[in-house]
Amino acid sequence: MTPVFEDARLLPIRDKIEARERLTFDDGLTLYRTPDLLGVGWLANVVRERLHGDKTYYNVNRHINPTDVCVASCKLCAFGKTAKDPNGYTMSHEQLWERAGHGYTDAVTEFHIVGGLHPELNLEWYCEMLRGLKKRFPQVHLKAFTMVEIGYFAHRSKISHREVLERLKAAGMDSMPGGGAEVFSDRVRRIICDHKISGDEWLGVARIAHELGLHSNCTMLYGHIETEEDRTDHLIRLRALQDDTKGFQTFIPLAFHPENTSLDHLPKTTGFDDVREIAVSRLMLDNIPHIKAYWVMMTPQIAQIALRFGADDLDGTVVEEKIYRDAGGATSGNLRRGELLRLIREAGREPVERDTLYRPVERVESENVFTVLV
Ligand code: V47
């Protein structure tokens, strides 16, 4: 059954979706500007169900942030501290390996590892950190370092992006998260994150990672000073790279949280905006398999609704998240597996526990103890 679209501008877009044709820049703008959110969501849900049926993915993961010391001082960030800040921290290898094991059970399948751009830690320090994790937790997938961190390691070590990636891969990096992409527009980056690598460099590092066989995710930070044109351009640039490499697994739209940042005068995104962003990305990114409604950023309630607006992934249990917590996130980290299952089932979807590469994880369940079948 086709709904009655309130906005006739959605009709040609519906025709393209039905014909599996690629949407244009102007289509993207229409999707961002129409008040007919239900129409946009209906279309995104068609694509989501075409790709995944009712399947909704989640994983059991822990975040590890080795340091919050960062040379970048981005206006968008509440996490980074200067090297002189007495409140900054840097874990020793032993502390980090011990922290990784906190509450560790065989249930954890992924460590998500990102940190500040520390002026004194060298590449070998990060390689040793990875080797130590692999030795202690050989079955855990190490999803580590944003394209921005790779750019910084290369700059500090005076070696190429490719060489940095090769050395980290040899030390145990299995794939990469999608952070640090923000919005690719140079104008926006100059204001919100002027010391970070450019959008082109971010895409360049991702291209090399994919060429080396490393999968990655990708993100977009929205809800600050960017325009609808900037958002559409960002999605189209990700789509173009994916045409070449096929290395992106998941796109994660990240709503800007202004609290404790230099942009705290900006209002927070609304539920309408968050749900629309999920739907527009599902429709524009026709070659990226998964769209993640990151519950830590959206709240579990809105993330659950997003499962009917294009999203097929909720991220995971997210033990010990810090970046959103520091930016005033109200629901930062530590959702129990049972709660994820309840959210997914109540949305009429079928939960599938996955590993980082979207292979289903089978478990024997007995009284809250989960054993991974290998
Ligand atoms: O890189 C920083 C963003 C990212 C703020 O790949 C902020 O599976 C909002 O990338 N308000 C980190 N956003 C989170 C991230 C991520 C999360 C979950 C899963 C994956 C994945 C990746 O958060 C940063 C930056 O883009 N960020 N500060 C802020 N105040």
Residues whose N, C-alpha, C, O or C-beta is under 5 A from the ligand:
A	BS01	V47	L76 C77 A78 P177 G178 G179 G180 A181 E182 N217 T219 L221 L254 A255 F256 H257 Y294 I323 A327
